[in-house]
């Protein structure tokens, strides 16, 4: 639970696999001969699986294996270093589903909460806005801890006693979490 995986367009993944001579036989990778005439794939491009109305989301109805591949964070980081990214990066987390029998799965369609810092005037500073992915199955206390951890690593001053998180959930106006 909590491991990070990335979604990669199968179109790009297949071009990369062909270039490297990697083929799948019965879901097991095998190295084939490398075709020296193949062009090196360009930057990672996931636009073909991107939802048009929500840029951080993948299209509904896409299928693993035919439309996209799921790769671990370490592999993603290496591919990005070698090829860069042109378009969205679909970072996803492993969650546990079930009560009696549990299964670890990649959360393909998380919710996105938009976060930002407040300016000196107390109003949201739009230049600091970022999207925070959240599992639909997350508990509010886990969500608050995760947001607090993220904000601390993205610019919050954890040594500042004035530092606090303020949330507005529907009719809840000013829930505060002091120095999480």
ZIDA-V127888 format. One record per backbone hydrogen bond with DSSP energy under -1.0 kcal/mol. CO is the residue of the C=O (numbers start at 1). NH is the residue of the N-H. E is the energy in kcal/mol with one decimal. If there is no record, write none. Layout:
# ZIDA-V127888
{{CO	NH	E} {CO	NH	E}}
This chain:
# ZIDA-V127888
{{3	94	-2.2} {4	73	-1.7} {5	92	-3.2} {6	71	-2.7} {8	69	-2.8} {9	13	-2.7} {10	14	-2.9} {11	15	-1.6} {12	16	-2.5} {13	17	-2.9} {14	18	-2.7} {15	19	-2.1} {16	20	-2.2} {17	21	-1.0} {17	22	-2.7} {21	32	-4.3} {23	30	-2.9} {25	28	-1.6} {28	25	-2.6} {30	23	-2.8} {35	38	-1.8} {44	86	-3.2} {46	49	-1.8} {49	59	-2.9} {54	57	-2.1} {57	51	-2.7} {63	67	-3.1} {63	68	-1.3} {67	10	-2.6} {68	65	-3.1} {69	8	-2.8} {71	6	-3.2} {72	76	-2.3} {73	77	-2.8} {74	78	-1.7} {75	79	-2.5} {76	80	-2.8} {77	81	-2.0} {78	82	-2.1} {79	83	-3.1} {80	84	-2.1} {84	44	-2.5} {89	91	-1.1} {90	7	-1.9} {92	5	-2.9} {93	107	-2.8} {94	2	-3.2} {95	105	-2.7} {97	103	-2.3} {103	97	-2.9} {105	95	-3.0} {106	108	-1.3} {111	134	-3.0} {113	132	-3.1} {115	130	-2.5} {117	125	-3.1} {119	122	-2.2} {123	119	-3.4} {125	128	-2.3} {126	129	-1.2} {130	115	-3.0} {132	113	-2.8} {134	111	-3.1} {135	138	-1.7} {139	143	-2.5} {140	144	-2.5} {141	145	-1.9} {142	146	-2.4} {143	147	-2.7} {144	148	-2.7} {145	149	-2.3} {146	150	-2.3} {147	151	-3.0} {148	152	-2.0} {149	153	-1.5} {151	156	-2.4} {157	160	-1.7} {160	163	-1.7} {163	179	-1.3} {165	177	-1.7} {167	175	-1.5} {169	172	-3.0} {172	169	-1.0} {175	167	-2.0} {177	165	-1.5}}
